[in-house]
Amino acid sequence: MIYAILGLLFLLADQFLKFWTVGHVELNANPGIRVLPFLNLTYVKNEGIAFGMFSNVSFLRWILLGLLVMFTVFIVLGIARGFLRTGLARFSGAMLLSGLLGNGVDRAIYGYVVDMLEPRLGSLTLPIFNIADFLAVVFGILFCISLLTGGIGAPEEDFDDEDEEEEEEEDEDDEEDGTVFYSVKCPGCGSELTVDEDILDEGEFECPECGEVIDFETAEVSEVEFEDEDEEE
């Protein structure tokens, strides 16, 4: 839930800044509005992807919107069903989705993306971008790193189910091998414990619940009878 809230806040911040830029900054003005010694607000229309790349590809809008729908489904299911297993994968995925949605809204409505953040480092000219571009690039890299370091896989519940199945198989193997099990009641805590005949032959056993040493000669011991599934059927 926290990842969705953070993603939504960044998405709203991106859309608010774009809305404010369109209403208060002149399109393609040079120079733009100086807000920091190293940053201007310069309103441009971007028909490409992050930082203005591939802006001359006419059908790029529909390709990106299609990819956005698929990625949205992937991230939502990944977080909801646990396929994104680490905090980094979930957080970076949510932030990446927020950035992609921020630009996706622009493309769906206007056919272009509003960019306005223009870094100024002396005479160096850098691409103009927006908050969504920043989220898409930075958290896109982090998301890829998380996937390469075990951030995606089967949910942990599936692993628990596999462990239970293995334990059941081991119990069945023990039954087939003819191993006899005994139920022992701990006089200290009253726990019902199951031990095999090898442990029973040792004469005593330390209760894992309370730590008391159980003397099999004085404790209540009874043989465990397993039900035969074939007979029940």
N, C-alpha and C positions, 0 to 999 in steps of 0.2 A: 504493500500500500504506500509506503514512504517513497518508493521509487516513482510511482505514478504521480504523487503530489509534486515531487521535485521536477519531474519532466513537465508537468502542467505549468508550474511557475515559470520555468525557462521559456516555454512556448508562449505564454502570455506576455512575458517581457519582450520577446522577439517581435510579436505582433504589435505591441504598443509602440515600440520604437519605430517600426515601419510606418504605422499610422501617423505618428507625430512627424516623421520625416517628410512624408508626402504632403502634409498640410502646412509645413513651416520652412521647408528647404527647397530652393529652386532646382529644377531638374537640370543636371549636367553643368551646374555652376562651378566655375574654376577661378579662384579657390573656393572651397566650401566654408562652412562655419567652423572656426577654430574652437575646440572644446578643451584641448590639452596641448601642451607644447609639441607633442608627438602624434596628435590625432585630430583629424578634421571630420566633420559630417558633410559628406558629398553625395547627393541623391543621384543614383543612376539606376537604369532598368537593365536587369541581367536575364537574358533568355537562355543562358547556359546552365552549368552546374556551379559548384562552389568556386568562388574567386573568378567567376566569369569564363571558365573554360567551356569549350564546345558551344559557344553562343550562336554559331552559324548553322547548327544542325536543326532543320525545321521541325522534324518529327520527334525531337528529343523530349518535348513536354510529355507526350503520351507514354513514352518508354519509361520515364522517371516516375510518372504517376502509377503505372502498373507495378513497377518494382517496389514502390512505396507501400502499396496495398499488401503485397506478399510479405515484405519485411515487417509490417505492422502485425500481421497475423502471427508471424514467427516469434516476435518478441513477446506479444501478449500471451501466447500459448506457452512459450518457454518459461516465463515468470510464473504463470498461473499453475502450470502442471509440474514445475520443478525441473525442466530440462536444462535450464540455466542454473547451475548448481552452486556457483560461488557468488559472493557479494559483489565482486568486481564485474562479473559477467552481467549480473542483473542491473547494477547501477550504470555501467557504461552503455549497456543496451538501451536502457530507458532514456538516457541523455542523448544517445545517438538518434533514437526514434523521435525525440522532441525536436532535434535539429532538422531531421528530414521532414517532419510534419510542418514545421515552421515555413520551410520553402515550398512544401507541397501545397499548402493552402494558397500561397501566392500563385503558383502555376495553375491550380484548378480554377481560380477566380479570374485572374488577369492574363494568364499566359506568359508571365514573366515574374522575376523575383526582384524585390526592392532591396538594393544594397546601399549602404551609407557610411560604413566605417572605413575611413581612409588613413592608414598609418603614414606619418611623415617623419622620415629619418634622413634629415639633410636633403641632399639632392636625389636620394634613392626613391624610385617610384615603385610602390607596392600595390598589389591588387586591392580593389575596394570589396569589402565583404560585409556580412551582417552577423548577428548573434547565432542564427541557425547554422551558418557556414562554420563558425568556430566550433559549435557543438558537434557537427557532423564530422569534421576533420579530427579534432582532438580525441573525442570519445569513440570515433570509428577505429582509430589506432589502438586505443585501450581495449576496445571490444575484441579486436582481432587477437591481441595479446592474451586476453582472458580465455578465448577459445583454444588457443595453442597450449595453454597451461592447465588444461583440465576443467575449463569452465562450463563445458557442455557434456551431457551424458544422460544416461537413464536416471530417473528420480531415485533418491536414496531409499524410498519405500520398496522399490523393485529389488534392491540389493538385500533388504531385510527379508523379503519373501523368499529370495534364493537361499539365504542362510537357513531359514526355517525348513525349506524343502530338503536341504542337505542334511540337517539334523534328523528329519523324519526318515530319510533314506538310511542314515547310519543306524537309527533305532531298528529299522526293519532288517538290516543286515545282521545286527546283533541277535535278533530273534531267530533268523534263519540259521545262524551259526550255532544255535543251541545254548547261548549264554543264559544263565539263570540269574534273575534279579530279585532282590529282597527289599522290602519296605521296613525302614527302621525309624522308630519314633524317638526323637531327642528328649531325654528327661529334663533338660535345662529349659528349652524354649518351646517344646512340644511340636517342633516341625517334623513333617513326614518326609524322610529322605529315602532315596532309592540308590542302592549300591549293588554291585555285582558280587559274584561268589569269591572272586579274588580278594576284594577288599574285606569281605566277611571272614575269610580265612586268616587275615592279619590279626583278628581279635579285637581291635579297637579302631575308632575313626573319629576325626575331629569335625564337629558340626560346623559347616560353613556359615551358618546363621549367627550362632552365639559363641562359637569357639570352644565349647565344652567337649571334652573327650568322651566318646560314647563307648562303653564296654558292651560288646555284643552278647556276652554271657548273661548280663543282667537286663539289657534293654529289650523292648518289645520288637521282635523280628518276625516277619511273615513273608512268605514267598509271593512275588508279584505274578499274577496270571494275566497274560495278554490275550485279548479277544481275537479270534481267528476271523478275518474279514470274509473269507470264502464261506465259512459256516453260516455267518450272518446273512449272506446273500441267499 
